[in-house]
Structures are given as structure tokens and as C-alpha cells.
């Protein structure tokens, strides 16, 4: 079963990602050696998390709401 996702309404016409979040995504992506994924997710407390998984590991079965995934293959 898919987790209940938290949806964000944005009043801006063109929402932008903060520099802090961008730098955290970049840092996580650079920390992987070889192939893997960087996941941008909401956890069950609706907290934004950036998680890396090596090789072909997946977070789809975990209790997370996946917003985006970057394939570093």
C-alpha cells in the first residue's frame, strides 16, 4: 500500500527550491560512489528528508512519500 502523501499548496506562480535544500541534495549526490539514488521524500511526520541509497536499493516499500528521485547511474 502506498503511504499517505502530504501535498503542498504554493501561492507562488513559480515555486523555487531553497539554496540550503539544493546544497543538501548536491552534497548527498556527491557522496555516492558509482551508482545509486538520491531520494527527496516526506516521512510519516511530514518532515522533508533527503536520503541516498546505493546501487539498486529502493525506498518505494518504506513508509515515505517520494517527491522526487535522482538516478545517479
N, C-alpha and C positions, 0 to 999 in steps of 0.2 A: 504494500500500500504506500502511496506517495504521502510525504508529510504535508501538513497544512502550511501553506506558504504565507508569508507576510507581504502584502502588497503596499507599495509606497505611492502616494499621490504627490505629484510635484507641481507646484504652481508656476515654476519657470517654464518658458517655452523650450529652452534648450538646457536641461539639467547637465551639470558638469561634475566630474569626479574631483574630489579634493586632492591637492598635491600630496598630502600625507598618505592617503589611501593609495594613490598612484605609486608613490615611492615604496610602500609596503608590498604591493603586488610585484613591482620590479625586483625588490630585494629577494622575495620568495622565488621568483622565476630564476634569478641568477644563482640561487643556492643549489639548484638541481644539477646534477652531473649526468649527462646523457639525456635520456627521455623521461618524461613524466608529465604531470598536470599541475596547474595552479587553479584552485577552486575558489570562487567567491560565493559565499553561502551565508544564509541566516541560520543560526542554531535554534533550538526549541525555545530559547528565551528572547528571540528576535534580535539577537546581537549579530552584527556583521563579523564574519571571520574570513580570513584568507588562509587556505590550507594547501599544502603541497603533498602530492603522492607520487612515488617513484614508479617507473615502468608502466605496467598496465593496471595498476590499482585504481579502484573506483570508490567514490563516496555515494553513489546513487542509492545503495541499500541502507545507508545510515539515515538517522532521523534529522536530515538537513534539507533546507530549501535552497537548491542550487540556482544562483542568479546567472553565473557565467563560469565557463571553464576555458582555460588556455592550454592547448596541446603543445607541449614542447618536444615534439618528436622529430 
